Amino acid sequence: MRVIIIGAGQVGSSIAADLDETHEVVVIDCDPERVDELNYSLDVLALHGDGTSVDTLEEADVERADMVIASTDDDETNIVACATAKAISNAFTIARVKNTEYLRTWQRSEKAFGIDFMVCTNLLAAESIVRVVGLPAARDVDPFAGGQVQMAEFEVDEESPVANQTVSEADRFDSLTFAAILRDGEVTIPRGDSVIGPGDRVVVIGSPKSVQGFASSVSPDEPPGTAEEVVIVGGSEIGYHVARLLEERGFKPRLIEHDAERARELAEMLPGTIVMESDATDVDFLEREYIGDADLLVSALDSDEKNLLVSLLAARLGVERTVAVIDTTPYVDLFEAVGVDVGVSPREVVAEEITRFTREGGAENVALIESDKAEVLEIEVDAESVLAGKPIRESVATLPEGVVIGAITRRREFITPRGDTVIEPGDHVVVFVDSCVIDDVTPNL
């Protein structure tokens, strides 16, 4: 597939790096130094130019492109670039935007602006944050098969009852599959006698009820549910959407916003949220409002450094778990190492969403594990798939190591995969794949 990516920032570069070995990739950027860097570091054709220009798109041979992805940091540039590409080619166009107003306009017709698919960074980041609320110790949660299947990643600390247990001992749920253990940056496919150590991260796939049950096993002192007290710091677009989505799930969050006018605006838009006007780094205010008693604090300010400071301050006051929005993706691991429990990179989240459109074999949904160490894919199985018409133990034996069938849904019914389960054409299968074999596996699924 020939893919043109407009914008070589963090999102564009991440997508290009993901595709360069398996697709013909052209990247357009107006920064000549960034273009030179990409030409040296990746197997792509990087061009210097304006992605909204017909001349530049024609130089990139847009007429032969299968897909155009506009991923600059400017919403209007991305929209115009997609409209221009659509006017002179038949390429599938994807635009990244931050402003949800553009998303609402596009959703009314899904043809607006000449864009085939629009991804909204702020909304996706808020949805990613809200998914970990209510699941103790969860670092990442993604829904599959219309919400009938969940993939979740949990961190196991020394006090956890499942620490030092084998997978067989920890697996007390009928509809749960242990997909992977992440340890020291390495991905291990677990067996029944694999031991879950303190500090490990465990990836499980199953029904939402079983995943919630496993969350309770990992942290029995923190019962999951809507009774959790959540504090949101920062009334940015992401902060607003986090509060709105939590209200829809029955939570009653508190939101701290420094700007008086924005605080009044949020109070009108969020009837189920207590909006407080204050500086979130004011320790006296935080103590007076008992912020330290919160179960979870989401820091959604406009600077990575402020989000780190607020998260560490909240943890020191006693907040059980902190989630920080981190705009600079490489900082995620660093912030988590110094005390932030969960770092959410909006750029990484949107890159993940765009990636699913580029998977050969037509994955319905994709989640990236630990940036790019593994992927969880949802596939609708057809008659040509190696999985179709035979027991799982036979079909998996024909695939490389590093593949785990996590869940199956058939006519919206959840099926727990076992060795003798026969997958039928039309089934939706959620499969964990180690990234080192992803290119070999996906064409066969």
N, C-alpha and C positions, 0 to 999 in steps of 0.2 A: 504494500500500500504506500502511495506517495502522500506524505503529510507535510503541510507547510505550517510552521509555527511562527506567529508574529509576536515578538517580544521575547528577549533572552534573559529576563530576570530570573528570580528563584523558581517561579512556576514553570515558565517556558523551558528553562534549562533542565529542570527536573523531568519534564515530559520528554524532552529531546533525549536525555540520557537513558530513559526507559525504553525508547523506541529505536535508537540508532543502530542496534545490531540486527533488528528484524524488519525494519522498514526503510524506505527511501525518504530521508528527512531533510527538509530545507528550513533554515531558521532565518528570519528577517529581524534586524534590530537597527536602531538609528545610532547606536553607540559603536564606533569603529573598533575600540579596544575590546569590547565584549565579543564582537564578531570574530576578531583575530583569536581570542582565547578559545572560543568554541571550535573554530577550525582546527586548532591544535589538540584540544582535549577530547573531542567526540568525533565519531565517524558520520558527520553531517556536512551539508553544504550551507555555510553561514554567509548571508548577504548583508551588506550595509545598505540601509534605505528606509523609506517610510512605508510601513505596511498598509497605509490607506491609499497609496498611490497606485494607479493602474500600471504605470511603467514598471514600478518595482515588482508588482505581482506578476506581470508578464515576464519579467526577467527571471522570476522564480518558476516560470512555466506553470502558472496556476491552471491553465486549461487541462493539464494532465493530472492535476491533484485530485485525490480521493477525499481529502479532508483538509480544511483550513481551521486552525485553532488560534484565536486572537486572545493573547494572555498577557497583555501589557498591564501596567498598574493604573491605566486611565480608561474608565468605562467608555467614554465617548469614542476614543480611538479604537477600542475593540469593536464597538457597534458599527462604526463607519467601515472599518477594515472588512468585517464580515459582509456588509451590504455591498461593498465594492467587489469582493471576491465572488459573491453570488451573481452580480450583474454580468460578469465576464466568464463564468465557469459553472460547472454543475457540481462542484465540490460540496460535501457536507460541511456546514459551518458551525463552529462552537465558539461562543463568546463568554469570557469571564467578566462579571461585573461585581461591584460592591454594593451599589445602590439598589435596594429592593424595589424601588419604584419602577425601574427598567424591567425587573423580573415580572412584576405584576402586569405591566403593559404587554410583555411578550406572552405571558401565560393566557391572556385573553384570546389570542388567535394562534399562538405558536408558529406564526409565520411573520410576525412583526420584525422589522429591520432586516429581513432576509437572513434571519438566524434560525438554524435548525435545532440547536440546543443551547440553552443559556444556563450557566452555573453562577450562583450568587455566593461569593466568598463569605460575607457576613452571616447569611442565613445558614449555610452549611456548617460554619464553625460553631454557631449557637446550637444547632441540632446535635453536633458531635459532643459538645459539653453536656447538654441535657441528658444524653444517653447514659453517661456514667453516674448521674445523680440517682440515688436510690439503690445502687449496687455497690455495697461496701468492698473496698480494695480493688475495684475495677479501674483499669487504666485506659481501656478502650472498649467500646461496644458498638457493634454494627448489626443492623437488622437485614435479614434475607427472606426471600419467598414471601413478600408482602407482610413481614413481621411475624410469620409463623416460626422462623428460625432466628436464633441470635448467636453471633460469635462474640466472645468476650475474652479479654486478656486481664489476668489478675496477678498482682504481686504478692508473693507469700513471704510474710516476715517470720521472725524467730518464734513469736508467740502464737502463730497460727496453728490450730489443731492439725492441719494437713501437712505441716512441715515435718520432714523426715518420714512421712508415710509413703508407701508405694502407691502407684496409680490405682491398683486394684482396691487398696484399702480406702483411698479417697473417693473412689467412684461408687457413690451410693444412690445413683439416679438412673432410672431406666432409659431416659431419652437424652443422654449426654455422651459426647465423644471427646476424649482428650486428644487434641490435634497436635500439640507441640509443647515442648518445654524450652524456654529461652534462658540460656545460662551463659554468662560472660560473652555475650554477643553471638553465641552459637545457637543454631536451631537443632533440636533433637526430637525425633519422632518417638513418642513414648510407647513403651510396652507395659504389660501388667506389672512387671517387677521393677519398673523404673522408679527410682526414689525422688520425691519432690523435696528439694533442699531449701533452706532459708535463703531468701534473695532471688530465688527462681521466679520467672514469670511463666504462668501456665495459660495456654490458649485452649479454650473449650468451645464446642459447637453443640447446640441442642435447642430444645424448646425454651421459650422465655421462662417458663416455670422452673425447669430444671437448672437453667443458668442462675436464676435467682436463688435456688436452693443451694447451688455450689457456692455462691457468694456468701451465704450464711455459714457454710462450712469453713470457708477461709477466714471469715471474721464474725464469729458467733456473737460477739459483744455489740455488734452494730447491726441490729435488725433492719433489713431493707424495707422501704415503703415510702409513703408520702408524708410521714410525720417528721421527716428530717428538716432541720432548720437550715435554710440556705441564705447566705448573704452574698449579694453581687456588688462588686465595687466598680463603678464607672458606668455612666449612662450612654455609652457609645451605642452604635447600631447593634453590635454583638451583645452588649449588656442588656439592651432593650429586648432583643429577641430571646435571650436566655430567660428573662423574667416572664415574658409573654408565654413561652412554651411551658415553663414550669407552672404558671397559672392554669394552663389547659390540662395539666396532669394532676391538678388538685393541690399543688404546693402553695404556700403563702410566703413567698420570699421577701427579704428586705433588700433594698437597693440604695447604695450610697453614691450621691452625685455632688460634685463640688460646685458646679455652675448653677446659680439660682434659677435662671430662666429655663434651662434644660430640666432641672429637677421638677419645676411646676408642670412642664410639658409632659414629662414621664408620669407624674402623678395622675394627670388626666387620662393618659393612654392606658395605664395599668391599674385598674380598679382593685385587683386582688393583691397588689404589692404595696408594702410600706416603703415609701420613698423618703430618704433622709438627706437633707442638704448639709454636707460637711466635707472636710478634707479627710480622706481615709487613712492618712498617715498621722493624724492627730491621736496620740495614744490615750489622752484623757477622754476624748469622745468615744473611742473604741471600748474603753473600760466602762464608761458610763452607760453605754448601750449594750453591755454584756456580749460583745461580738465574739469574745473567746469561747462562749458557750455554744457557738454554731457548730453544726455537724460538718458543713462544707462551705467554703468561701471561694467564689469565682472572681478572679481579678481580670477585668476587661478594660483597663485603662489604655491610653493611646501610646504608651511607651513600654518596651520590654523591661527596661530598668525599673520603672515604677511598679510594674506588675510583680517583678521579683521581690522588690522591697515590701510591698503590701502582703505578699504571700508569706514571706519569712516572718514579718511582724505578726500576722494572724496566727501562724503556727506557734509562735512564742507565747501568744496570749491564750492558747489552748484549743484553737480550732482543730477539729479532728483531721480534716482533709482539705487540701488547697488545689485549685485548678487555675492555671494562669494562661492567658492568651499570649502567645509568643510569635511576633511577626517575623523575626529572623529565624528561619527554620533550623540552622545549625546550632542555635542556642538551646534547643529543646533538651537535648541530652545533658548539657551543662547545667541548666536550671534544675532539672530533675535530680542531678547528682548533689546539688547543694541544698536541697530541701523542699522544692516544689513537688507535690505528689504527682500531679498530672499536668503536662504541658501540651497545649493544643496550638498547632500552627495552622492558621487559616490558609496559608499558601499550600501547605502539604495536603490539607483536606480537599482543596479544590483540584489539585493535581491528581489526587486519587480518583475523584469523580470523573475527570476527563479521561483518565487512563482506561476506564472500563469501556469506552467507545473504541479503543484502538486494539483491543484484544482479539486476536485471530480466533475464530470459533464462536464469536458473538456472546461473550459473557454477559449475563443479565445484570450482574452486580459484582463489584470488586472491592475488597478491603486490603490495604497494604499493612503488613505486620512489621513493626520496628523500621519504618520508612520503606525499606525494600528487601528485607531479608526473606520474606515469604509473602504469599498472597492467598486470600480466601476468595474463591470464585463461585458464583452461582451460574450453573449451566442448565439450559433446557436440553435434555438428551434427545438426539434424533436416532434414526435407525442405523446411521453410519458410525455412531460413536462406539469406541471400544468398550464402553460400559454397558451397552444395550444388550439385553437378552441373555445374560449369563450371571452366575453368582459373583458377588463382589470379590471373593478370594481369587477367582480365576481372572477377572478383568484387571484387578490391581497388579497381579503377578506379571502382566505384560507391560506395565508402566515402570519407569525408573523409581528408585527409592526416594522418599521425600513427598509421597502423595498419601493423603488421608481423606477418605470419604466421610464427611462430618455429619451430614443429614440429608434426608430425601423428603420431598413433598410430592404427593400424587393426588391430583384433583383436590388440592388444598388440604389433604390429610397428611399429618406428620408421620414419617416412618423412620424408626431408628435403624441405621445401617448395621448389619451384622454380616459375617462371612458368607452365609448362605442366602442373603437377600438378593433377589434378582431385580435389577433395575430395568424399567420398561421405557420405550420411547415415549416422550411427553413428560416424563418425570423431571422435576427440578432437583438438581443435586448441588449441595454446597460442599465444596472440596477445598482442602488446605493443600497448597503446593509450595515446596521450598523453591526460592527464586532461582537456584542454580539449575533447576530442571524445568522451569516454567515454559521455556520456548519449545522444549521437546514434548511436553505434555499437552499443552492447550490445543494444538491442532487435532489431537486424537480424541479429545473429549467431545 
